[in-house]
Structure formats: C-alpha cells, structure tokens
Amino acid sequence: MGTDTVRDEAADEAAGRRREQRGWYFYDWACSVYSTSVLTVFLGPYLTSVAEQAADADGFVHPLGIPVRAGSFFAYSVSLSVIVAVLVMPLVGAAADRTGRKKPLLGAAAYVGATATAGMFFLDGDRYLLGGLLLIVANAAQSVSMMLYNSYLPQIATVAERDAVSSRGWAFGYAAGSLVLVVNLVLYTAHDSFGLSEGMAVRVCLASAGLWWGAFTLVPLRRLRDRRAAKEEGATKEATARGLRQLAATVRDMRRHPLTLSFLLAYLVYNDGIQTVISQASVYGSEELGLGQSTLIGAVLLVQVLAVVGALGMGRLARVYGAKRTILGSLVAWTVTLAAGYFLPAGAPAWFFVLAAGIGLVLGGSQALSRSLFSHLVPPGKEAEYFSAYEMSDRGMSWLGPLLFGITYQLTGSYRDAIISLVVFFVLGFALLARVPVGRAIRDAGNPVPERI
C-alpha cells in the first residue's frame, strides 16, 4: 500500500510538471514573434528609413541634440534598451525570489512589452523618436519577462529533463516565428491586393506581433504556478527599496560560486555577438547588400525553420557529447558563418539564403543549451535572482555588440566593417567557455551532476 501511494504521488508530480512544461513552452510561442518579426525583420530597416526621412543634409538626426548617423539610430536604440533592462531586472528578480510571485510579474512585463509593440502601428512619417522609445520599452520588457520565464526551468524540470525541455521551448518559439512570418510575407508582398501601402503593411505586421504576444501569454499565466517564498511579508517593498543594490548582492553571492560566474562571463561575451547578429542582420541585408524586404522575410523564415531543427538536433548531440562541447562547436560555426557574411556580394539573395541556413542551424541550439547548462549552475532557492543575472547576459548586457556595430558604422560608413567586428565576441567567448570545468561548477553549486554535461 505504501509503495503504491508513493508511486501514485510520483506519477501525479510528473503529470503536474508536464502540464506546467506545456504552459511554459507557450511563452516562447508568445514572445518570440516579437524577436522575429519586429526586432529581426521589420523594425530595423523601417526605423532606419524613418530616421533617414528626419535626417539633415549630412544624414544625421539629432536626438537630444546629439548628432547620430541615421543608419546607426536603430543599433543605438537597441543598446539603450538593454541598459534600461539592466536597471530593472535586479529589482524584479529580487521581488520574484522574495515573494515567490513570479507569475504576476511575468504578466506585467509581458503586457507592457506587448502594448509597446502594438503601439508601433503609429510609427510613420519622421517619428523616429517615437520608434526609438517604443523599441526601448518593448525590448526592455521582453528581457524582464524572459528572465522570469527562464527562472521557472529549474522548478518545472528535473535534472535529466532540462536540456530537452529547454530545447523544446526554443523550438516552440521558432515555430511561432515561422508561422507568423509566413503570414507577414503574404501580407507584405501582396499589400496592394489588401489595399495597403508598403509602409502600412509593415506597421500592421509590427502591431500584430504585439497582439500575438499578448494573446498567447494567457496560456502560461493559466498553467504556471507560483512557489511561495518562506518570507513574503514586506518583500516587495524591501526589493523595491534595495533596487540596484540587489544586483551587487547577487554578484557578491555569485563570488561564492566563481565557476558559475566564469560561465556567465563566457556566455555574456558570445551571446552578445549572437544577439547583435540577430538584431542587425536585416539592416545589413537591406542597407549593405541591397536586398528587398521580401528577401529578408524569406531568409529569416528559413532561419526560423532550421532553428527548430537545430535546437532539437543539438539537444540530441548534447546527450552524446555533452552540452559544453556542443556549445563550443556552435561557436566555431558562428565564427565561420559571420566571416563568410563579410564577403557576401551585394544583390545576391541566393548567397544570403545560404548564410541564413548556417545561422539557423546553430542559433536555437546554442541558446537552448546555454540556458539548460546554466540551470545546473544555480544554487537551489536562488533561481530568479541568478536568472536575472543570466538574463543580463542573454539580453540585458547585450548592449556592447549593437554599440560596437553602431560606432563602427558611424566611423567607417561601412556595414561590412560593422558586421565583421562582431567576430571578436565569438572567439573570446569560445576561449572563456573552454576554461570552465562545468562538472565541478555544478557540484560547487550544490546540484547533482548529469551523466553527460
């Protein structure tokens, strides 16, 4: 009888985990459309064109009186958005850990971001400052929400499940991005048939990403559950009062786990390159290679489809070779792909599609495996706090790449020079990750070491 009771409880616990996991996947399904349709495809070229309409005779706009090349405005806005996220995430991560109420915070961040994205419908004429403001709000909100979303992973998946669950989450996100991009492609290429101008079609695609984000966020908000913290009273006030001091406290705590901090540093560096390639690829394709919006949509759609295959395929490779070796292999592939992008001839969409295929095959897996590997390095009970630091590496500290990209273009006027400058992030990230003994890092964090890591 006792054995049967234990077995039933274990079965109920496993069923509850699977229910939460399915709900968790749907937040990637909800917000990845923003990353794909808005940040990767439409907003970069469109906001650049809006800034160019507002530019002076020398091609400069002057936000707050600062001379900025119109072609650099989007990159600078992305950089500023993640600095804002750095200021907000420690506060939210502290509140989540101290109160145990992640779900309301996740919902608030998601709907702030979704509303700002839907507001991009009003971005027309020379309203480049409005576009920059909406981008900053939406991108920062997504970073905060993803920090909370990622912090659920150690709570809803066992040690043995995490690589697979993390990879499925990424696969869900890329599948959603692919589906919406197909609709975007139809709307954009046939905008005349729908009675829309080209600019209006872009604005509809931007706003629809916000509506999608908001609608599908309802699924994880129904399925995920909060784990109450032991000390809840006054926790939110305390977290708010401490603000950025929580970041310092997190870093001091992480110093007791130096190998976890070493992994985070490596991830900060190589992921900065990944995020910058994602956000700036469409600008590079349109401005430097002279490719049309339909070509860019098709290329990003190819990235989304292959990223699903890559995320699942690299998840299987990790089971054989370990997550660390698989990530290192992906960084070599990123370096080769980016170097090849420097030599792409202008006006040659076929070669751009080859480049997109290379990016797609390594994109999903490198991100999914990094997330699951980090989850093993988090001390129990500090999930949201440590994942706030992780999210700063994932998105919140990814301001260096766009800043380097923007400065390189501002100084040289060449997008080729700007794109090749990003190779340094992958080379340095590889060197730093290779030095981290992840098995010892997991033991030092107080977690069981998987058979393959």
NORJO-V358042 format. One record per backbone hydrogen bond with DSSP energy under -0.5 kcal/mol. NH is the residue of the N-H (numbers start at 1). CO is the residue of the C=O. If there is no record, write none. Layout:
NH | CO
NH | CO
This chain:
5 | 1
6 | 2
7 | 3
8 | 4
9 | 5
10 | 6
11 | 7
12 | 8
13 | 9
14 | 10
15 | 11
16 | 12
17 | 13
18 | 14
19 | 15
20 | 16
21 | 17
22 | 18
23 | 19
24 | 20
25 | 21
26 | 22
27 | 24
28 | 24
28 | 25
29 | 25
30 | 26
31 | 27
32 | 28
34 | 31
35 | 31
36 | 32
37 | 33
38 | 33
38 | 34
39 | 34
40 | 35
41 | 36
42 | 37
43 | 38
44 | 38
45 | 41
46 | 42
47 | 43
48 | 44
49 | 45
50 | 46
51 | 47
52 | 48
53 | 49
54 | 50
55 | 51
55 | 52
56 | 60
59 | 56
61 | 68
63 | 66
65 | 62
66 | 63
67 | 65
68 | 61
70 | 59
72 | 69
73 | 69
73 | 70
76 | 72
77 | 73
78 | 74
79 | 75
80 | 76
81 | 77
82 | 78
83 | 79
84 | 80
85 | 81
86 | 82
87 | 83
88 | 84
89 | 85
90 | 86
92 | 88
93 | 89
94 | 90
95 | 91
96 | 92
97 | 93
98 | 94
99 | 95
100 | 96
102 | 100
105 | 101
106 | 102
107 | 103
108 | 104
109 | 105
110 | 106
111 | 107
112 | 108
113 | 109
114 | 110
115 | 111
116 | 112
117 | 113
118 | 114
119 | 115
120 | 117
121 | 118
122 | 119
123 | 120
124 | 122
127 | 124
128 | 126
131 | 127
132 | 128
133 | 129
134 | 130
135 | 131
136 | 132
137 | 133
138 | 134
139 | 135
140 | 136
141 | 137
142 | 138
143 | 139
144 | 140
145 | 141
146 | 142
147 | 143
148 | 144
149 | 145
150 | 146
151 | 147
152 | 148
152 | 149
153 | 150
155 | 152
156 | 152
157 | 153
161 | 158
162 | 158
162 | 159
165 | 161
166 | 162
167 | 163
168 | 164
169 | 165
170 | 166
171 | 167
172 | 168
173 | 169
174 | 170
175 | 171
176 | 172
177 | 173
178 | 174
179 | 175
180 | 176
181 | 177
182 | 178
183 | 179
184 | 180
185 | 181
186 | 182
187 | 183
188 | 184
189 | 185
190 | 186
191 | 188
193 | 190
194 | 190
195 | 192
196 | 191
201 | 197
202 | 198
203 | 199
204 | 200
205 | 201
206 | 202
207 | 203
208 | 204
209 | 205
210 | 206
211 | 207
212 | 208
213 | 209
214 | 210
215 | 211
216 | 212
217 | 213
218 | 215
219 | 216
220 | 216
221 | 217
222 | 218
222 | 219
223 | 219
224 | 220
227 | 100
228 | 226
229 | 99
232 | 230
235 | 232
238 | 234
239 | 235
240 | 236
241 | 237
242 | 238
243 | 239
245 | 242
246 | 243
247 | 244
248 | 244
249 | 245
250 | 246
251 | 247
252 | 248
253 | 249
254 | 250
255 | 251
256 | 253
257 | 254
258 | 255
260 | 257
261 | 257
262 | 258
263 | 259
264 | 260
265 | 261
266 | 262
267 | 263
268 | 264
269 | 265
270 | 266
271 | 267
272 | 268
273 | 269
274 | 270
275 | 271
276 | 272
277 | 273
278 | 274
279 | 275
280 | 276
281 | 277
284 | 280
285 | 281
286 | 282
287 | 283
288 | 283
288 | 284
289 | 284
291 | 285
296 | 292
297 | 293
298 | 294
299 | 295
300 | 296
301 | 297
302 | 298
303 | 299
304 | 300
305 | 301
306 | 302
307 | 303
308 | 304
309 | 305
310 | 306
311 | 307
312 | 308
313 | 309
314 | 310
315 | 311
316 | 312
317 | 313
318 | 314
319 | 315
320 | 316
320 | 317
321 | 317
322 | 317
322 | 318
324 | 453
326 | 322
327 | 323
328 | 324
329 | 325
330 | 326
331 | 327
332 | 328
333 | 329
334 | 330
335 | 331
336 | 332
337 | 333
338 | 334
339 | 335
340 | 336
341 | 337
342 | 338
342 | 339
343 | 339
343 | 340
344 | 341
347 | 289
348 | 345
351 | 348
352 | 348
353 | 349
354 | 350
355 | 351
356 | 352
357 | 353
358 | 354
359 | 355
360 | 356
361 | 357
362 | 358
362 | 359
363 | 359
364 | 360
366 | 362
367 | 363
368 | 364
369 | 365
370 | 366
371 | 367
372 | 368
373 | 369
374 | 370
375 | 371
376 | 372
376 | 373
377 | 374
378 | 375
379 | 377
382 | 379
386 | 382
387 | 383
388 | 384
389 | 385
390 | 386
391 | 387
392 | 388
393 | 389
394 | 390
395 | 391
396 | 391
397 | 392
398 | 395
399 | 397
400 | 397
402 | 398
403 | 399
404 | 400
405 | 401
406 | 402
407 | 403
408 | 404
409 | 405
410 | 406
411 | 407
412 | 408
413 | 409
418 | 414
419 | 415
420 | 416
421 | 417
422 | 419
423 | 420
424 | 421
425 | 422
426 | 422
426 | 423
427 | 423
428 | 424
429 | 425
430 | 426
431 | 427
432 | 428
433 | 429
434 | 430
435 | 431
435 | 432
436 | 433
437 | 435
438 | 436
441 | 437
442 | 438
443 | 439
444 | 440
445 | 441
446 | 443
447 | 442
450 | 448
